[in-house]
Amino acid sequence: MEVTVDVIDRPIFLRRLTRDRDWEQTRNLTGAVLAPYTSARAIDTRAGNNTINHDNTQVDALIDRMREVGTEEAFLQAGYDFQGYIAENKMTTSVTSRPILQAARASVKGYEPLHGFKIRFETTWLNRPSRSP
């Protein structure tokens, strides 16, 4: 296999990726996005950049389902269904990945790593002793 690597400035890359669609294969830092809601923005035909240039209305319906569910359990199931559909239909592939690392100090309590770019702090607090005057 012959590969030509073309490293270009970010604005040019984004124009070629989303507007000109001038590429055969691309490698971007988001190749390892694990959170389905985060990856959905890249392929929503109505609000995202539709990087893969598809016209599959079932994908948009699955994205809508993730946005409309009312419980965390339903959100997780909708995400699994979205990811399953994308994988079964070979809509995106990734030949490489990059680990998503998250860390917190011992004084940070209630932090929940979600294995992706989505970070929630609703239940997170700092457990620091109060200082004496």
C-alpha positions as CSV (number, residue, x, y, z in Angstrom):
1,M,0.0,0.0,0.0
2,E,1.2,3.5,-0.9
3,V,0.3,6.3,1.4
4,T,0.9,10.0,0.9
5,V,0.7,12.1,4.1
6,D,-0.3,15.6,3.6
7,V,0.0,17.7,6.8
8,I,-1.9,21.0,6.4
9,D,-2.9,24.0,8.5
10,R,-6.1,23.5,10.5
11,P,-8.3,26.0,8.6
12,I,-7.3,24.5,5.3
13,F,-7.9,21.0,6.7
14,L,-11.4,21.9,7.9
15,R,-12.3,23.6,4.6
16,R,-11.2,20.5,2.6
17,L,-12.9,18.2,5.1
18,T,-16.3,19.8,5.4
19,R,-16.8,22.1,2.4
20,D,-14.7,20.9,-0.4
21,R,-14.8,17.2,0.6
22,D,-11.3,16.9,-0.9
23,W,-9.9,13.8,0.7
24,E,-9.8,10.0,0.5
25,Q,-8.8,9.2,4.0
26,T,-8.3,11.5,7.0
27,R,-6.8,11.2,10.4
28,N,-7.9,13.7,13.0
29,L,-7.6,13.9,16.8
30,T,-11.2,12.9,17.2
31,G,-10.7,9.4,15.7
32,A,-11.2,7.8,19.1
33,V,-14.3,9.6,20.3
34,L,-16.1,7.1,22.4
35,A,-19.1,9.1,23.6
36,P,-21.9,8.6,21.0
37,Y,-23.4,12.0,21.6
38,T,-20.0,13.7,20.9
39,S,-19.4,11.7,17.7
40,A,-23.0,12.4,16.6
41,R,-22.3,16.0,15.9
42,A,-19.8,15.1,13.2
43,I,-22.4,13.1,11.2
44,D,-25.7,14.8,11.8
45,T,-26.9,15.9,8.4
46,R,-28.8,18.9,9.8
47,A,-26.6,20.5,12.5
48,G,-23.2,18.8,12.3
49,N,-20.6,19.0,9.6
50,N,-21.6,15.6,8.1
51,T,-18.0,14.7,7.6
52,I,-18.8,11.4,5.9
53,N,-21.2,13.0,3.5
54,H,-24.1,10.6,4.1
55,D,-27.8,11.0,3.5
56,N,-29.1,8.3,5.8
57,T,-32.1,9.7,7.7
58,Q,-32.0,6.8,10.1
59,V,-28.8,8.2,11.6
60,D,-30.5,11.5,12.2
61,A,-33.5,9.7,13.9
62,L,-31.1,7.9,16.2
63,I,-29.4,11.2,17.0
64,D,-32.7,12.8,17.8
65,R,-33.6,9.9,20.1
66,M,-30.4,10.5,22.1
67,R,-31.4,14.2,22.5
68,E,-35.0,13.5,23.5
69,V,-34.7,10.7,26.1
70,G,-35.6,11.5,29.7
71,T,-33.5,9.2,31.7
72,E,-29.8,8.3,31.9
73,E,-30.7,4.7,31.2
74,A,-32.6,5.6,28.1
75,F,-29.7,7.9,27.0
76,L,-27.2,5.1,27.4
77,Q,-29.5,2.7,25.4
78,A,-30.0,5.3,22.7
79,G,-26.2,5.8,22.5
80,Y,-25.6,2.0,22.2
81,D,-28.2,1.8,19.4
82,F,-26.6,4.7,17.6
83,Q,-23.1,3.3,17.8
84,G,-24.4,-0.2,16.8
85,Y,-26.1,1.2,13.7
86,I,-23.0,3.2,12.7
87,A,-20.8,0.1,13.1
88,E,-23.1,-2.3,11.4
89,N,-23.4,0.0,8.4
90,K,-19.7,0.7,8.3
91,M,-20.3,4.5,8.2
92,T,-17.1,5.4,10.0
93,T,-13.9,3.7,10.6
94,S,-10.8,4.5,12.6
95,V,-7.4,3.0,11.9
96,T,-5.8,4.6,14.8
97,S,-6.9,5.9,18.2
98,R,-5.6,8.1,20.9
99,P,-6.3,7.5,24.6
100,I,-8.4,10.0,26.4
101,L,-6.8,10.5,29.8
102,Q,-8.5,12.1,32.8
103,A,-7.1,12.6,36.3
104,A,-8.1,14.4,39.5
105,R,-6.4,15.2,42.8
106,A,-7.4,13.4,46.0
107,S,-9.3,16.5,47.1
108,V,-11.6,16.2,44.1
109,K,-14.6,14.1,45.1
110,G,-17.5,12.7,43.1
111,Y,-15.8,13.0,39.8
112,E,-16.9,10.4,37.3
113,P,-14.6,9.7,34.3
114,L,-16.8,9.1,31.2
115,H,-14.2,7.8,28.8
116,G,-14.5,10.5,26.2
117,F,-14.6,14.2,25.6
118,K,-17.8,14.6,27.6
119,I,-17.0,15.6,31.1
120,R,-19.8,16.2,33.7
121,F,-19.2,18.1,36.9
122,E,-22.7,18.1,38.4
123,T,-21.7,15.8,41.2
124,T,-18.1,16.9,41.7
125,W,-16.8,19.0,44.6
126,L,-13.6,20.0,46.3
127,N,-13.0,18.5,49.7
128,R,-10.5,20.9,51.2
129,P,-10.2,21.6,54.9
130,S,-11.2,25.2,55.9
131,R,-8.4,27.5,56.7
132,S,-8.1,29.1,60.1
133,P,-8.2,32.9,60.2
